[in-house]
Amino acid sequence: EEVQKVGGDMFVYLARANMNLYLLGGLLLALVSILTIALVNYSEDRRTLALLRIRGASPDHIRRFVIALILSPALLGVAVGGVVAVLAGYGLASYLWTLREIESVIQLLPTHLVASALTGGVSVLILVVLAGAAFSFGQWTFRRTARESLLEA
């Protein structure tokens, strides 16, 4: 009951709303950044992909190469970003409870990590977008013949 009272406090409500806004903005920025890096990696390796196709690499081998090329830095970024997000969120929450404006029973409660269904949903969304982008770039490789790709690059 006391936690609900404090959760309804305007200061705490606004702090939670700001954190949700930062989460949404950070998520969009992360997805755009990951897709941009994937596009740059793909565009730099177009010539290599065309040469591999000319040398006889099968479409399955090319797709696996492109997927590994895109998913390697993306998954590393997701892992590092997840650790940084947990540490930053915990630190921000701990700091929030030490502010002078919050003088109530909430200061007696310990700060602990809570993983909600929304957290799992966001994680799954990021992985689905990454896998979709990697598969799309793998398919994009075959939109032209190897010769046309080589002349274009």
Disulfide bonds with the S-S distance in Angstrom:
none
